[in-house]
Amino acid sequence: MAALIAVPVLATSGCAHSGSSTGSAAPAASSTPAAPSGDQLQQMQQKVDAAQSAADAADRDAASDSAGN
């Protein structure tokens, strides 16, 4: 099933730049991504903190389960 979906995608992506008058390839993407904004960094840090908190809680839960055996 995935092969049936991939074929039309490949067929349409091959002609995406065929209408250009220059005939040159599309410019390469920048190898250096843009730096995230302060708000984005804060959101990422909050996600990291929440994930760490969840991991710590799972560790405590596992430790209490093994202590009960």
N, C-alpha and C positions, 0 to 999 in steps of 0.2 A: 504494500500500500504506500509506503514512504517513497518508493521509487517512482510511483505514478505522480506523486506530488512534486518531486524534485525535478522531473523532466520539464514541466511547463515553467517552473521558476528559472531554470537554467536557460531555457529558450527565450524567455522575455528579458532576462538580464543581459544577454549577449548583444542586444540591439539598443540598449539604453542610450548610448552615445552616438548612434549612427547618424543622427541628424545634424551633427556639428559640422560647420563649414571649414574648420581648420584641419580636421582629419587627425589631429593629435590625440593621444591618450589623455584620459582624465588626470588632473594633477594628483600627485601622491598625497596621502594624508600626512599631517604633521606627525613626526615620530615622538614628539613630546606633548602629552596631553596638557590641557589648560589646568592650572592649579584651582582646586575647589575654593569657593568663597568661605568667608568666616562662618556664615550660617550653615553651609554644607558640612564644614568641619565639626561644628557643634553637634549637628544631627548625627554624624558618623560616630562621634565620641559617645553620644548617648546610646547609640545602638551597641557599641562595643561594651559599654558599662552594663547595659541590660543583659547582654549575652554572657558576660563574666559573672554577673550576679546569678543568672540561671544555672550556669555551670557549677558555681560554688554551692548553690542549693541542691543540685543533683548529687554533688560529691557528699554533702552532709547527709542526704537521704540514703545514699548507698552505704555510707559508713554506719549509720544507725541500723540499717537492715542487716548488715553483716555482723554487727555487735549483738544483735538479737538471736543469731543462730547458734 
